[in-house]
Amino acid sequence: MVNQKIKDSIKVLIYLLILTLINIYIPFLSILVLIVWPIPIVVITMKYNLNTTAGVIAISALINGLLFSPLMGLLAVIGYGLIGFVIGSCLKEEIKPLNALVFTVLSVLFSHILLLFISRYLLGINFQSIINQINTIVSQTSNMGNMEEMLNSQLQLLQRIFPALIGISAIITGSLNYYVSTWYINKAGFNKSVYKEIKYWALPRWVIAIGIVISLILKRYMIFVNLNMVLLFLTLIQGYAVTIYYIDKKTKNSIIKVIFTAVVIFIPLLPPALVLLGLVDFWFDLRKIDNYKEKNERS
């Protein structure tokens, strides 16, 4: 048993190192790495106790810190290490699938916030320093006209809505981490329950609707502007779920759904349409899935 534990731990460390190398040296695959990074930690958490998981995360952090940078070492602990441990623990303890999904998203959000805090207060990396560097580069470039002023205003806006972007990023990344990890775990033979497919998602309409109204009334305050952005994104997810539901009724071809998702990302006109569709579905249940919801809530 001890020998098997050591072998599994070494395998996990190798997989994590490979993923870290891909993330650093093949940047266009970073998004894919971000999604699958927690999986080795999920596996070791499922198979062994807390001490083993903590040891693997600590060694991975040490390797990353020595080979790459202290920031990469921190990422092993409060990035994929934390997220993988949360997912693995939820699955191991048979926590209700919806709660497991929520805990995963919250762990990603906590990870993002903690990394930003460390970057700002320990490493001196913050929005203002980035803005100053960009302004310096632009000011040294000739024939830029009013580009510096326009770019500065855009960066200032980005800084104000950054909390909403962090929240939206956590929802997307956490959901993908959860579904990909549970898919892999079940393929590996663990046979764990998974929350329902996104096409059956039905978000709390009253909470979101009231939140949108309040945030619109108080939009002069940036905190409510950020809240409005997150709530509208959740409404977009509802509209996306409706569309995927009807696409799936017409065809089981996953390529069609991938193409549609890409179109949503790259065509600016579609997201507002999905928000509108989500609002309509909140009140008219376009998919007629109330019975499905009740059945899954009882399970």
C-alpha positions as a Markdown table, in Angstrom:
| # | Residue | x | y | z |
|---|---|---|---|---|
| 1 | Met | 0.0 | 0.0 | 0.0 |
| 2 | Val | 2.8 | 2.4 | 0.9 |
| 3 | Asn | 4.7 | 1.6 | -2.3 |
| 4 | Gln | 1.5 | 2.2 | -4.3 |
| 5 | Lys | 0.9 | 5.5 | -2.5 |
| 6 | Ile | 4.5 | 6.6 | -3.3 |
| 7 | Lys | 4.1 | 5.6 | -7.0 |
| 8 | Asp | 0.8 | 7.4 | -7.3 |
| 9 | Ser | 2.2 | 10.5 | -5.7 |
| 10 | Ile | 5.2 | 10.5 | -8.0 |
| 11 | Lys | 2.9 | 10.1 | -11.0 |
| 12 | Val | 0.8 | 13.1 | -9.8 |
| 13 | Leu | 3.9 | 15.2 | -9.4 |
| 14 | Ile | 5.0 | 14.4 | -12.9 |
| 15 | Tyr | 1.6 | 15.2 | -14.4 |
| 16 | Leu | 1.6 | 18.5 | -12.5 |
| 17 | Leu | 5.1 | 19.4 | -13.7 |
| 18 | Ile | 4.1 | 18.6 | -17.3 |
| 19 | Leu | 1.0 | 20.8 | -17.1 |
| 20 | Thr | 3.1 | 23.6 | -15.6 |
| 21 | Leu | 5.6 | 23.3 | -18.4 |
| 22 | Ile | 2.9 | 23.4 | -21.0 |
| 23 | Asn | 1.3 | 26.5 | -19.3 |
| 24 | Ile | 4.6 | 28.4 | -19.3 |
| 25 | Tyr | 6.1 | 27.4 | -22.7 |
| 26 | Ile | 3.0 | 26.8 | -24.8 |
| 27 | Pro | 0.8 | 29.9 | -23.8 |
| 28 | Phe | -2.0 | 29.2 | -26.2 |
| 29 | Leu | -2.8 | 26.0 | -24.3 |
| 30 | Ser | -2.9 | 27.9 | -20.9 |
| 31 | Ile | -6.7 | 27.9 | -20.9 |
| 32 | Leu | -6.9 | 24.1 | -21.4 |
| 33 | Val | -4.2 | 23.7 | -18.7 |
| 34 | Leu | -6.3 | 25.8 | -16.3 |
| 35 | Ile | -9.2 | 23.5 | -16.8 |
| 36 | Val | -7.4 | 20.2 | -16.2 |
| 37 | Trp | -4.7 | 21.3 | -13.7 |
| 38 | Pro | -6.7 | 20.3 | -10.6 |
| 39 | Ile | -7.4 | 16.7 | -11.9 |
| 40 | Pro | -4.2 | 15.1 | -10.5 |
| 41 | Ile | -4.9 | 16.6 | -7.1 |
| 42 | Val | -8.5 | 15.4 | -7.3 |
| 43 | Val | -7.3 | 11.8 | -7.9 |
| 44 | Ile | -4.8 | 11.8 | -5.1 |
| 45 | Thr | -7.4 | 13.3 | -2.7 |
| 46 | Met | -9.9 | 10.6 | -3.7 |
| 47 | Lys | -7.5 | 7.7 | -3.2 |
| 48 | Tyr | -5.6 | 8.7 | -0.1 |
| 49 | Asn | -5.8 | 10.8 | 3.2 |
| 50 | Leu | -5.3 | 14.5 | 3.8 |
| 51 | Asn | -1.6 | 14.1 | 4.8 |
| 52 | Thr | -0.8 | 12.5 | 1.4 |
| 53 | Thr | -2.6 | 15.2 | -0.5 |
| 54 | Ala | -1.0 | 18.0 | 1.5 |
| 55 | Gly | 2.4 | 16.4 | 1.0 |
| 56 | Val | 2.0 | 16.2 | -2.8 |
| 57 | Ile | 0.8 | 19.8 | -3.0 |
| 58 | Ala | 3.7 | 21.0 | -0.9 |
| 59 | Ile | 6.3 | 19.1 | -3.0 |
| 60 | Ser | 4.7 | 20.4 | -6.2 |
| 61 | Ala | 4.9 | 24.0 | -4.8 |
| 62 | Leu | 8.6 | 23.4 | -3.9 |
| 63 | Ile | 9.4 | 22.1 | -7.4 |
| 64 | Asn | 7.6 | 25.0 | -9.1 |
| 65 | Gly | 9.2 | 27.5 | -6.8 |
| 66 | Leu | 12.7 | 26.2 | -7.5 |
| 67 | Leu | 12.4 | 25.6 | -11.2 |
| 68 | Phe | 10.2 | 28.5 | -12.2 |
| 69 | Ser | 9.3 | 31.3 | -9.7 |
| 70 | Pro | 7.9 | 31.8 | -6.2 |
| 71 | Leu | 4.6 | 32.8 | -7.9 |
| 72 | Met | 4.3 | 29.4 | -9.6 |
| 73 | Gly | 5.0 | 27.8 | -6.2 |
| 74 | Leu | 2.1 | 29.7 | -4.7 |
| 75 | Leu | -0.1 | 28.7 | -7.6 |
| 76 | Ala | 0.5 | 25.1 | -6.7 |
| 77 | Val | -0.9 | 25.7 | -3.2 |
| 78 | Ile | -3.7 | 28.3 | -3.7 |
| 79 | Gly | -4.4 | 27.5 | -7.3 |
| 80 | Tyr | -4.8 | 24.0 | -8.6 |
| 81 | Gly | -3.8 | 22.5 | -5.3 |
| 82 | Leu | -6.7 | 24.2 | -3.4 |
| 83 | Ile | -9.2 | 23.7 | -6.2 |
| 84 | Gly | -8.3 | 20.0 | -6.7 |
| 85 | Phe | -8.5 | 19.3 | -3.0 |
| 86 | Val | -12.0 | 20.9 | -2.7 |
| 87 | Ile | -13.3 | 18.9 | -5.7 |
| 88 | Gly | -11.7 | 15.7 | -4.5 |
| 89 | Ser | -13.0 | 16.1 | -1.0 |
| 90 | Cys | -16.6 | 16.9 | -2.2 |
| 91 | Leu | -16.6 | 13.8 | -4.3 |
| 92 | Lys | -15.0 | 11.6 | -1.7 |
| 93 | Glu | -17.4 | 12.7 | 1.0 |
| 94 | Glu | -20.4 | 12.2 | -1.3 |
| 95 | Ile | -21.5 | 15.9 | -1.0 |
| 96 | Lys | -24.6 | 16.8 | -2.9 |
| 97 | Pro | -23.6 | 17.5 | -6.6 |
| 98 | Leu | -25.0 | 21.0 | -6.6 |
| 99 | Asn | -23.2 | 21.9 | -3.4 |
| 100 | Ala | -20.0 | 20.4 | -4.8 |
| 101 | Leu | -20.3 | 22.6 | -7.9 |
| 102 | Val | -20.9 | 25.7 | -5.8 |
| 103 | Phe | -18.0 | 24.9 | -3.5 |
| 104 | Thr | -15.8 | 24.5 | -6.5 |
| 105 | Val | -16.8 | 27.9 | -7.9 |
| 106 | Leu | -16.2 | 29.5 | -4.5 |
| 107 | Ser | -12.8 | 27.9 | -4.2 |
| 108 | Val | -11.8 | 29.3 | -7.6 |
| 109 | Leu | -13.1 | 32.7 | -6.6 |
| 110 | Phe | -11.1 | 32.5 | -3.3 |
| 111 | Ser | -8.0 | 31.4 | -5.3 |
| 112 | His | -8.3 | 34.3 | -7.7 |
| 113 | Ile | -8.8 | 36.9 | -4.9 |
| 114 | Leu | -5.9 | 35.5 | -2.9 |
| 115 | Leu | -3.6 | 35.4 | -5.9 |
| 116 | Leu | -4.5 | 39.1 | -6.7 |
| 117 | Phe | -3.9 | 40.0 | -3.0 |
| 118 | Ile | -0.4 | 38.4 | -3.0 |
| 119 | Ser | 0.5 | 39.8 | -6.4 |
| 120 | Arg | -0.4 | 43.3 | -5.2 |
| 121 | Tyr | 0.9 | 43.5 | -1.7 |
| 122 | Leu | 3.8 | 41.0 | -1.8 |
| 123 | Leu | 5.0 | 41.3 | -5.5 |
| 124 | Gly | 3.9 | 44.9 | -6.2 |
| 125 | Ile | 1.9 | 44.0 | -9.3 |
| 126 | Asn | -1.3 | 46.0 | -9.5 |
| 127 | Phe | -3.5 | 47.8 | -12.1 |
| 128 | Gln | -2.0 | 51.2 | -11.5 |
| 129 | Ser | 1.6 | 49.9 | -12.2 |
| 130 | Ile | 0.3 | 48.2 | -15.4 |
| 131 | Ile | -1.4 | 51.3 | -16.5 |
| 132 | Asn | 1.7 | 53.4 | -15.9 |
| 133 | Gln | 3.9 | 51.0 | -17.8 |
| 134 | Ile | 1.5 | 51.0 | -20.8 |
| 135 | Asn | 1.3 | 54.8 | -20.7 |
| 136 | Thr | 5.1 | 55.0 | -20.7 |
| 137 | Ile | 5.3 | 52.7 | -23.8 |
| 138 | Val | 2.5 | 54.6 | -25.6 |
| 139 | Ser | 4.0 | 58.0 | -24.8 |
| 140 | Gln | 7.3 | 56.9 | -26.3 |
| 141 | Thr | 5.6 | 55.9 | -29.5 |
| 142 | Ser | 5.3 | 58.6 | -32.2 |
| 143 | Asn | 2.1 | 59.3 | -34.2 |
| 144 | Met | -0.2 | 57.9 | -31.5 |
| 145 | Gly | -2.4 | 61.0 | -31.4 |
| 146 | Asn | -5.1 | 60.6 | -28.6 |
| 147 | Met | -4.4 | 56.9 | -28.2 |
| 148 | Glu | -2.8 | 57.4 | -24.8 |
| 149 | Glu | -5.8 | 59.1 | -23.3 |
| 150 | Met | -8.3 | 56.7 | -24.9 |
| 151 | Leu | -6.2 | 53.7 | -23.7 |
| 152 | Asn | -6.0 | 55.1 | -20.2 |
| 153 | Ser | -9.7 | 55.6 | -20.0 |
| 154 | Gln | -10.3 | 52.0 | -21.1 |
| 155 | Leu | -7.9 | 50.6 | -18.5 |
| 156 | Gln | -9.5 | 52.7 | -15.8 |
| 157 | Leu | -12.9 | 51.3 | -16.7 |
| 158 | Leu | -11.4 | 47.8 | -16.7 |
| 159 | Gln | -10.1 | 48.5 | -13.2 |
| 160 | Arg | -13.5 | 49.5 | -12.0 |
| 161 | Ile | -15.3 | 46.4 | -13.3 |
| 162 | Phe | -12.5 | 44.0 | -12.4 |
| 163 | Pro | -14.4 | 42.5 | -9.4 |
| 164 | Ala | -17.2 | 41.5 | -11.8 |
| 165 | Leu | -14.7 | 40.0 | -14.2 |
| 166 | Ile | -13.2 | 38.0 | -11.4 |
| 167 | Gly | -16.6 | 36.7 | -10.4 |
| 168 | Ile | -17.5 | 35.7 | -14.0 |
| 169 | Ser | -14.1 | 34.1 | -14.5 |
| 170 | Ala | -14.6 | 32.0 | -11.3 |
| 171 | Ile | -18.1 | 30.9 | -12.5 |
| 172 | Ile | -16.7 | 29.7 | -15.8 |
| 173 | Thr | -13.5 | 28.2 | -14.6 |
| 174 | Gly | -15.0 | 26.6 | -11.5 |
| 175 | Ser | -17.8 | 25.0 | -13.6 |
| 176 | Leu | -15.4 | 23.6 | -16.1 |
| 177 | Asn | -13.0 | 22.4 | -13.4 |
| 178 | Tyr | -15.9 | 20.5 | -11.7 |
| 179 | Tyr | -17.4 | 18.9 | -14.9 |
| 180 | Val | -14.1 | 17.9 | -16.4 |
| 181 | Ser | -12.8 | 16.5 | -13.1 |
| 182 | Thr | -15.9 | 14.5 | -12.4 |
| 183 | Trp | -15.9 | 13.2 | -16.0 |
| 184 | Tyr | -12.3 | 12.0 | -15.6 |
| 185 | Ile | -13.0 | 10.5 | -12.1 |
| 186 | Asn | -15.9 | 8.5 | -13.4 |
| 187 | Lys | -13.9 | 7.4 | -16.4 |
| 188 | Ala | -11.3 | 6.2 | -13.9 |
| 189 | Gly | -13.9 | 4.0 | -12.3 |
| 190 | Phe | -14.9 | 5.9 | -9.2 |
| 191 | Asn | -18.6 | 6.2 | -10.2 |
| 192 | Lys | -19.5 | 9.5 | -8.5 |
| 193 | Ser | -22.7 | 11.5 | -8.9 |
| 194 | Val | -22.5 | 14.6 | -11.1 |
| 195 | Tyr | -24.7 | 17.7 | -11.2 |
| 196 | Lys | -27.1 | 17.9 | -14.1 |
| 197 | Glu | -26.0 | 19.0 | -17.6 |
| 198 | Ile | -26.0 | 22.7 | -18.3 |
| 199 | Lys | -29.0 | 22.3 | -20.7 |
| 200 | Tyr | -31.1 | 21.6 | -17.6 |
| 201 | Trp | -29.7 | 24.4 | -15.4 |
| 202 | Ala | -32.5 | 26.7 | -14.0 |
| 203 | Leu | -31.1 | 29.5 | -11.9 |
| 204 | Pro | -33.1 | 31.2 | -9.1 |
| 205 | Arg | -35.3 | 33.7 | -11.0 |
| 206 | Trp | -36.5 | 35.8 | -8.1 |
| 207 | Val | -33.0 | 36.4 | -6.7 |
| 208 | Ile | -31.5 | 37.3 | -10.1 |
| 209 | Ala | -34.5 | 39.4 | -11.2 |
| 210 | Ile | -34.7 | 41.4 | -7.9 |
| 211 | Gly | -30.9 | 41.8 | -7.9 |
| 212 | Ile | -30.9 | 43.2 | -11.5 |
| 213 | Val | -33.6 | 45.7 | -10.6 |
| 214 | Ile | -31.8 | 46.9 | -7.5 |
| 215 | Ser | -28.4 | 47.1 | -9.2 |
| 216 | Leu | -30.0 | 49.2 | -12.1 |
| 217 | Ile | -31.5 | 51.6 | -9.6 |
| 218 | Leu | -28.2 | 52.0 | -7.7 |
| 219 | Lys | -25.9 | 51.9 | -10.8 |
| 220 | Arg | -24.2 | 55.1 | -9.8 |
| 221 | Tyr | -22.3 | 53.0 | -7.3 |
| 222 | Met | -19.6 | 50.8 | -8.8 |
| 223 | Ile | -20.4 | 47.9 | -6.5 |
| 224 | Phe | -23.8 | 47.6 | -8.0 |
| 225 | Val | -22.5 | 48.0 | -11.6 |
| 226 | Asn | -20.3 | 45.0 | -10.8 |
| 227 | Leu | -23.3 | 43.1 | -9.3 |
| 228 | Asn | -25.4 | 43.9 | -12.4 |
| 229 | Met | -22.7 | 42.5 | -14.7 |
| 230 | Val | -22.5 | 39.2 | -12.7 |
| 231 | Leu | -26.3 | 38.8 | -12.6 |
| 232 | Leu | -26.6 | 39.5 | -16.3 |
| 233 | Phe | -24.0 | 36.9 | -16.9 |
| 234 | Leu | -26.0 | 34.4 | -14.9 |
| 235 | Thr | -29.0 | 35.3 | -17.1 |
| 236 | Leu | -26.9 | 34.8 | -20.2 |
| 237 | Ile | -26.0 | 31.3 | -18.8 |
| 238 | Gln | -29.8 | 30.6 | -18.5 |
| 239 | Gly | -30.3 | 31.7 | -22.1 |
| 240 | Tyr | -27.3 | 29.6 | -23.2 |
| 241 | Ala | -28.8 | 26.5 | -21.4 |
| 242 | Val | -32.1 | 27.0 | -23.2 |
| 243 | Thr | -30.3 | 27.1 | -26.6 |
| 244 | Ile | -28.2 | 24.1 | -25.8 |
| 245 | Tyr | -31.3 | 22.2 | -24.7 |
| 246 | Tyr | -33.0 | 22.8 | -28.1 |
| 247 | Ile | -29.9 | 22.1 | -30.1 |
| 248 | Asp | -29.6 | 18.8 | -28.2 |
| 249 | Lys | -33.1 | 17.9 | -29.1 |
| 250 | Lys | -32.4 | 18.4 | -32.8 |
| 251 | Thr | -29.0 | 16.7 | -32.9 |
| 252 | Lys | -26.6 | 14.9 | -30.5 |
| 253 | Asn | -23.6 | 16.1 | -32.5 |
| 254 | Ser | -21.3 | 17.8 | -30.0 |
| 255 | Ile | -19.5 | 19.7 | -32.7 |
| 256 | Ile | -22.6 | 21.8 | -33.3 |
| 257 | Lys | -22.6 | 22.8 | -29.6 |
| 258 | Val | -18.9 | 23.6 | -29.7 |
| 259 | Ile | -19.5 | 25.8 | -32.8 |
| 260 | Phe | -22.4 | 27.5 | -31.2 |
| 261 | Thr | -20.4 | 28.2 | -28.1 |
| 262 | Ala | -17.6 | 29.7 | -30.2 |
| 263 | Val | -20.1 | 31.9 | -32.0 |
| 264 | Val | -21.4 | 33.1 | -28.7 |
| 265 | Ile | -17.9 | 34.1 | -27.6 |
| 266 | Phe | -16.9 | 35.8 | -30.8 |
| 267 | Ile | -20.1 | 37.4 | -32.1 |
| 268 | Pro | -21.0 | 40.4 | -30.0 |
| 269 | Leu | -24.7 | 40.4 | -30.9 |
| 270 | Leu | -25.4 | 37.0 | -29.5 |
| 271 | Pro | -24.8 | 37.5 | -25.8 |
| 272 | Pro | -27.5 | 40.2 | -25.4 |
| 273 | Ala | -29.9 | 38.0 | -27.3 |
| 274 | Leu | -29.1 | 35.1 | -24.8 |
| 275 | Val | -29.6 | 37.4 | -21.9 |
| 276 | Leu | -33.1 | 38.3 | -23.2 |
| 277 | Leu | -33.8 | 34.6 | -23.8 |
| 278 | Gly | -32.7 | 33.8 | -20.3 |
| 279 | Leu | -35.1 | 36.5 | -18.9 |
| 280 | Val | -38.0 | 35.0 | -20.9 |
| 281 | Asp | -37.1 | 31.5 | -19.7 |
| 282 | Phe | -37.1 | 32.6 | -16.1 |
| 283 | Trp | -40.8 | 33.4 | -16.3 |
| 284 | Phe | -42.2 | 31.1 | -19.0 |
| 285 | Asp | -40.1 | 27.9 | -18.6 |
| 286 | Leu | -39.4 | 27.5 | -22.3 |
| 287 | Arg | -37.9 | 24.0 | -21.7 |
| 288 | Lys | -40.8 | 22.8 | -19.5 |
| 289 | Ile | -38.4 | 21.1 | -17.1 |
| 290 | Asp | -40.1 | 21.8 | -13.8 |
| 291 | Asn | -40.6 | 18.1 | -13.2 |
| 292 | Tyr | -36.9 | 17.4 | -14.1 |
| 293 | Lys | -35.8 | 20.0 | -11.6 |
| 294 | Glu | -37.9 | 18.6 | -8.8 |
| 295 | Lys | -36.6 | 15.1 | -9.5 |
| 296 | Asn | -33.0 | 16.2 | -9.4 |
| 297 | Glu | -33.4 | 18.4 | -6.3 |
| 298 | Arg | -34.7 | 15.3 | -4.4 |
| 299 | Ser | -31.7 | 13.2 | -5.5 |
